[in-house]
Amino acid sequence: MREENFYRPLEKYLDTINSECIAMEESDTKLSVQITLTILDKIISRLKETDDFFKATYNRNTYVGSYFDGLRVKEATEFDVNCVLSLPVDYSKIVVSRDPRHPGYVKINLLNSAYTGAKLQRFQSETVKLFKMVDPYGFLSHEAVLRWWESMFSRIHLNELDVDGRKFKITFHKAGPAMTASIHSRSQQIDVDIVPVIEFTPRFAPPQPIRWKNLEFSSWFAVPKRLAYDPSLWRISFPGQEQQIMNGKFYLKMTNRFLKRFRDANNWKDLTSYYIKTMFIWEAYEQEFDYHFRKNRGYLLVYFLNKLSDYLDRGHLPFFWDDRMNLLEKIKYDSLLNYSFRIKRLVSKLERLIEEDRPSELNELMIEAFYPPDERRSRLSMPVLPDSSSDSSGDHNWELVEPAGDAGLVRSSPRQQTEENPWSTFAVLAGVGAVAMAGAFMFASFASKKK
């Protein structure tokens, strides 16, 4: 790569792309969150009424995925919710093991963990129900848990709900380990993926060689992600730790969003958001100094495009928590090489047009890279926002906090952010190392208002 300032001319185009394609409207986002929270509460209440085992084992919801990580692009219309279950067993006697043939997954053995004595009498029916989901060797079956999960949703009926005078139709369908609640109105659709998970506290470290960052307040989870050949395998998940690794890294998350937009514009559907996020997690973990992520956004865009190209060329992107797992193994290698070639061609053209000072053609190239074909045809040129790169300080007028649902940096003065933006509180929380998810704070704030 060239030196950092060489790529600064890209900033004005990235400003426009962020404004048009990435940043979310705050008022729309708050409304979507409020609707989602209200309806999710009703779903959970109905599940408790429908199923005694769920009522006994339901602990709480945790909020995960792109929106709550601050990585969502453009619209807050999809949310991911982990429904944490507390099993009626002695957790100190659970045995969690890793099968070396299936990195990234664990097995949960409950054979010797059942309650005895008075506790068994108290939780007799729940214990019987739970151990119907356990195989003869004592391993909890994700298949059995998901069958129960799906059957429970099929027994609740929420055809129509009223939220602040607006009518919403609710339908459910299966999507991987999740039951997706599709929330429809005349003008809006929101999808909420609800997944049952088993929680392990920070004191319960996963089996080696799974990476373990023993960070305060950060539990890890076992997710019932299907593997047809072994129903006893559960996928490991570390959402709290991943947030801590990525938080406070200046333009890291924004660059992640630019790459997601680039992926979407080119219709690379098999390159999932989590694969892109994993690349950024590795970089955040390995970079010794945070200053790297405060370099200008043009430089960081090209830097991470090159990083992605390298992973694609190798056909190998290790799962951060168990690096023996290759996240790219299910994508055809020919597709990976094609993606990599297109990235290299883009970077080569960008550098040539910057060097030759050809802004008109550079503008066209950025449109081609970040807008899908149907939008490209309607855009002969990109209306460029005022050039922020001329400011010698480079960063002072860009909000670097990570508010709930932050989908792009918002141009405003620090004073305006304090007085006008209700999410500026998250800057303080991030500054003192708060661990809780920014999106979860937003949900909690609505929940407190309801009370």
FILUMDREN-714661 format. One record per residue (C-alpha): residue in three letters; x, y, z. Coordinates in steps of 0.05 Angstrom, whole numbers, plus 32768, in hexadecimal, padded with zeros to 4 digits. Example, Ala and Ser with C-alpha at 12.3 -4.5 7.8 and 13.67 -1.06 7.14 Angstrom:
Ala80F67FA6809C;Ser81117FEB808F;
END
This chain:
Met800080008000;Arg801280497FF8;Glu801C80788033;Glu7FDE808C8059;Asn7FD180D1803C;Phe7FD280B67FF5;Tyr7F8C80998001;Arg7F6D80D88020;Pro7F4A80ED7FDE;Leu7F1B80B17FE9;Glu7EFE80D18028;Lys7ECD81008004;Tyr7EB080C57FDE;Leu7EAB809B801D;Asp7E8680D5803E;Thr7E5080D18009;Ile7E4C8085800A;Asn7E4580878055;Ser7E0D80BB8051;Glu7DE780998019;Cys7DF3804F8024;Ile7E098040806B;Ala7DF3807280A0;Met7DAF806480C0;Glu7D7A809780CF;Glu7D79809F811B;Ser7D2D80AA8120;Asp7D1E806D80F5;Thr7D4F8043811D;Lys7D3180568160;Leu7CEB80468147;Ser7D018002812D;Val7D237FF2816F;Gln7CE580068196;Ile7CB77FDC816B;Thr7CE67FA0816E;Leu7CED7FA481BA;Thr7CA37FA981C5;Ile7C927F6E8198;Leu7CCC7F4481B2;Asp7CB17F4D81F9;Lys7C6D7F3481E1;Ile7C8D7EF881BE;Ile7CB37EE481FD;Ser7C747EEC8228;Arg7C4D7EC081F9;Leu7C847E8B81F8;Lys7C827E898244;Glu7C377E7F8242;Thr7C3E7E48820F;Asp7C777E1E822A;Asp7C867E0F8273;Phe7CCE7DF98264;Phe7CDC7E3B8242;Lys7CBD7E61827C;Ala7CEA7E3D82AD;Thr7D2B7E438285;Tyr7D257E878263;Asn7D597EB78281;Arg7D5E7EF58256;Asn7D6B7F0F8210;Thr7DAE7F2681F8;Tyr7DB57F5081B9;Val7DE97F3C8185;Gly7DF87F43813B;Ser7E097F7D810D;Tyr7DD97FB18129;Phe7DF07FA88171;Asp7E397FA4815D;Gly7E327FE8813A;Leu7E3F7FC780F6;Arg7DFA7FCB80D7;Val7DF57FEC8092;Lys7DBE801E8081;Glu7D7E800280A1;Ala7D6D7FE680E5;Thr7D3E7FB280CC;Glu7D607F7280E3;Phe7D717F60812B;Asp7D927F23814B;Val7D7D7F0E8191;Asn7D9A7ED681BB;Cys7D667EB881EA;Val7D907EA18225;Leu7D787E608246;Ser7D8C7E4C828D;Leu7D8C7E00828F;Pro7D727DDE82CE;Val7DB47DBC82DD;Asp7DF27DC68308;Tyr7E1F7DEE82D9;Ser7E5D7DDD8300;Lys7E547D9582EA;Ile7E487DA382A0;Val7E817D898274;Val7E8F7DB28236;Ser7EBF7D928205;Arg7EDC7DA281C0;Asp7EDE7D708188;Pro7F1E7D7D8161;Arg7EFC7D668121;His7ECB7DA08126;Pro7EEF7DE0813C;Gly7EC27E198150;Tyr7E907DE98172;Val7E897DC981B6;Lys7E617D9181D6;Ile7E397D9B8216;Asn7E357D5E8243;Leu7DFF7D5F8279;Leu7E067D17828F;Asn7E1B7D2682D7;Ser7DFE7D6B82DE;Ala7DB57D5B82EF;Tyr7D9A7D778330;Thr7D907D49836B;Gly7D687D4B83AB;Ala7D3B7D8783B8;Lys7D517DAC8379;Leu7D3F7D70834E;Gln7CFA7D6E836E;Arg7CF27DB98361;Phe7D067DB38318;Gln7CEC7D6D830A;Ser7CC37D7C82CC;Glu7CF87DAA82AE;Thr7D2E7D7682BA;Val7D057D408297;Lys7CF97D6F825C;Leu7D437D828257;Phe7D5D7D3B8258;Lys7D2F7D28821F;Met7D5E7D5681F7;Val7D9C7D30820E;Asp7DB87CF581E7;Pro7DCA7CB28209;Tyr7E117CCA8215;Gly7DFA7D08823B;Phe7E067D3C8203;Leu7DD37D7381F9;Ser7DB87D6E81B2;His7DB27DAF818C;Glu7D817D8B815D;Ala7D527D7A8197;Val7D577DC181B2;Leu7D467DDF816F;Arg7D0B7DAF8164;Trp7CEF7DC781A7;Trp7CFE7E108195;Glu7CDA7E0B8151;Ser7C9E7DE5816D;Met7C967E1A81A4;Phe7C927E538172;Ser7C617E2B8148;Arg7C317E2B8183;Ile7C2E7E76818F;His7C017EA28167;Leu7C107EEC8160;Asn7BED7EFB8120;Glu7BE77F46812D;Leu7C027F748163;Asp7BF77FBD8172;Val7C337FEA8182;Asp7C2280328191;Gly7BE580308164;Arg7C08800D812A;Lys7BF47FC78114;Phe7C2A7F938108;Lys7C227F4D80EC;Ile7C527F198109;Thr7C697EDA80E5;Phe7C9E7EA780F9;His7CCD7E7D80CE;Lys7D0B7E5380DA;Ala7D4F7E6F80C6;Gly7D8A7E4580DC;Pro7D8A7E408128;Ala7D5B7E7B812D;Met7D117E84812A;Thr7D077EC58104;Ala7CCE7EF28118;Ser7CBA7F1C80DB;Ile7C967F5B80F1;His7C6D7F7A80BA;Ser7C477FBB80B4;Arg7C2E7FDF8076;Ser7C6F80068070;Gln7CA37FDD8095;Gln7CC07F9880A0;Ile7CEF7F8580D9;Asp7D0E7F3F80E1;Val7D257F278125;Asp7D4D7EE7812A;Ile7D427EC7816E;Val7D737E908181;Pro7D767E6481C0;Val7DBB7E6381DF;Ile7DDD7E45821B;Glu7E077E768243;Phe7E497E698266;Thr7E637E9E8295;Pro7EAA7EBA8293;Arg7EBE7E8982CA;Phe7EAD7E4E829C;Ala7EE57E518268;Pro7EDA7E2B8227;Pro7F067DEF821A;Gln7F4B7DFA81FC;Pro7F647E0B81C9;Ile7F287E3981C1;Arg7F407E8081CC;Trp7F277E9E820D;Lys7F2A7EE7821F;Asn7F137EE88268;Leu7EF37F2C8265;Glu7EC77F45829C;Phe7E7C7F3D8291;Ser7E877F168250;Ser7E647ED3824E;Trp7E6A7EA58213;Phe7E337E7D81F3;Ala7E257E3A81D2;Val7DF87E438195;Pro7DD07E098176;Lys7DEA7E128130;Arg7DDA7DD48109;Leu7E0E7DA280F1;Ala7DE97D6880D1;Tyr7E1E7D3580E3;Asp7E207D41812E;Pro7DE57D5D8155;Ser7E0F7D638194;Leu7E3A7D9B8178;Trp7E2C7DE4818D;Arg7E4D7E21816D;Ile7E747E4D819C;Ser7E647E98819E;Phe7E877ED281C1;Pro7E5F7F1181B0;Gly7E737F3981EE;Gln7EBD7F2B81E4;Glu7EB87F3D819A;Gln7E997F7F81AB;Gln7ED07F8F81DD;Ile7F067F7F81AA;Met7EE77FAD8176;Asn7ECD7FE781A1;Gly7EF3802881A4;Lys7F1C801B8165;Phe7F09805D8143;Tyr7EFA804E80F9;Leu7EFE800380FE;Lys7EB27FF88100;Met7EA5802C80CA;Thr7ED68009809B;Asn7EB37FC780AB;Arg7E727FE78094;Phe7E9280008054;Leu7EAA7FB98043;Lys7E647F9E8051;Arg7E477FD28021;Phe7E7B7FBF7FED;Arg7E687F757FF7;Asp7E1E7F857FEF;Ala7E287FB07FB2;Asn7E4D7F777F90;Asn7E1B7F427FA8;Trp7E4E7F157FCA;Lys7E197EF47FF5;Asp7E437EBA800C;Leu7E767EEA802C;Thr7E4E7EF2806C;Ser7E507F2E809B;Tyr7E6F7F0380D1;Tyr7EA97EEF80A2;Ile7EB77F398096;Lys7EB17F4980DF;Thr7EE27F1180F0;Met7F177F3180C5;Phe7F0E7F7280EC;Ile7F107F4D812F;Trp7F537F2E811C;Glu7F6E7F728108;Ala7F557F948148;Tyr7F747F5C8171;Glu7FB77F5C814E;Gln7FC47FA78146;Glu7FEE7FBE8180;Phe7FD98007817B;Asp7F9380238170;Tyr7FB1805C8148;His7FAF802E810B;Phe7F638034810B;Arg7F65807F810D;Lys7F87808580CA;Asn7F5D80A58093;Arg7F22807C807B;Gly7F3C80788034;Tyr7F7B8056804C;Leu7F5580278079;Leu7F2580138042;Val7F5D7FFF8013;Tyr7F837FDE804D;Phe7F497FB1805E;Leu7F377FA38016;Asn7F7E7F88800E;Lys7F777F60804F;Leu7F377F418035;Ser7F577F317FF3;Asp7F907F0D8017;Tyr7F5F7EE1803F;Leu7F387ED17FFF;Asp7F787EBE7FD9;Arg7F8A7E8E8011;Gly7F437E738015;His7F4C7E758060;Leu7F2F7EA38095;Pro7F387E8680DB;Phe7F007E8B810E;Phe7F1D7EBA8143;Trp7F087E8F817E;Asp7F1F7E4D8161;Asp7F507E5B8129;Arg7F507E138112;Met7F0C7E2280F3;Asn7F0D7E4080AD;Leu7ED07E6D80A3;Leu7EDA7E6E8057;Glu7EDB7E22804D;Lys7E947E1E8033;Ile7E9E7E527FFC;Lys7EB87E397FBA;Tyr7F007E4B7FB1;Asp7EF37E647F6A;Ser7EC27E967F87;Leu7EF57EAD7FBA;Leu7F297EB87F85;Asn7EF77EDE7F5A;Tyr7EE77F0C7F94;Ser7F307F177FA3;Phe7F407F277F5A;Arg7F087F5B7F59;Ile7F227F7B7F99;Lys7F697F7F7F7E;Arg7F507F9E7F3D;Leu7F287FD27F64;Val7F647FE47F90;Ser7F927FE97F55;Lys7F6280187F31;Leu7F5780437F6F;Glu7FA1804D7F78;Arg7FAD805D7F2F;Leu7F7480907F2C;Ile7F8B80B27F6D;Glu7FD380B57F54;Glu7FBD80D27F11;Asp7F8D81037F32;Arg7F5080EF7F0A;Pro7F1680FE7F39;Ser7EDE80F47F07;Glu7EF380AD7EF8;Leu7F0180A07F41;Asn7EBA80B67F50;Glu7E9F80847F1C;Leu7ECA804C7F39;Met7EB080587F80;Ile7E6880567F65;Glu7E7780147F42;Ala7E967FF77F82;Phe7E61800D7FB5;Tyr7E1F800F7F8F;Pro7DFB7FD37F71;Pro7DF07FD27F26;Asp7DA87FED7F28;Glu7DC0802A7F50;Arg7DFF80357F26;Arg7DD780407EE7;Ser7DB080787F08;Arg7DEF809A7F22;Leu7E1B80B87EEE;Ser7E3F80DD7F24;Met7E4480DD7F70;Pro7E30811D7F94;Val7E6D81267FC0;Leu7E6781428006;Pro7E978179801C;Asp7EDD815E8022;Ser7EEC814F806B;Ser7F33813B805B;Ser7F4A81838055;Asp7F46818B80A1;Ser7F8C818380BC;Ser7F74816080FA;Gly7F50812D80CF;Asp7F2181128105;His7F0781458137;Asn7EC581508113;Trp7EB38107810D;Glu7E8E80E58145;Leu7EB780A9815B;Val7E87808E818F;Glu7E61804D8182;Pro7E18805B8191;Ala7DE18028818B;Gly7DD580168144;Asp7E0E8043812C;Ala7E10803880E2;Gly7E3F806F80CE;Leu7E6480AA80EC;Val7E3880E780F1;Arg7E53812B80E0;Ser7E47815B8119;Ser7E6C8182814F;Pro7E7C81608192;Arg7E50819381B5;Gln7E1581838187;Gln7E1E81398194;Thr7E1A814481DF;Glu7DDD817081DC;Glu7DB5815181A3;Asn7DC88108819E;Pro7DA980DC81D4;Trp7DDA80A581C4;Ser7E1880CF81D5;Thr7E1580AD821A;Phe7E34807181F9;Ala7E74809981EC;Val7E7E809E8237;Leu7E6F80558241;Ala7EA08041820A;Gly7ED5806F8227;Val7ED4804D826B;Gly7ED68008824C;Ala7E8C7FF58254;Val7E807FB0823C;Ala7E357FAE822F;Met7E1E7FB181E7;Ala7E0B7FF681D0;Gly7DCD7FDB81AE;Ala7DB87FB881EE;Phe7DBC7FFA8213;Met7D8C801781E1;Phe7D5C7FDE81EC;Ala7D637FE58237;Ser7D53802F8233;Phe7D1180208210;Ala7D037FE98241;Ser7D0C8018827C;Lys7CDD804A825B;Lys7CA780158254;Lys7CAC8006829F;
END
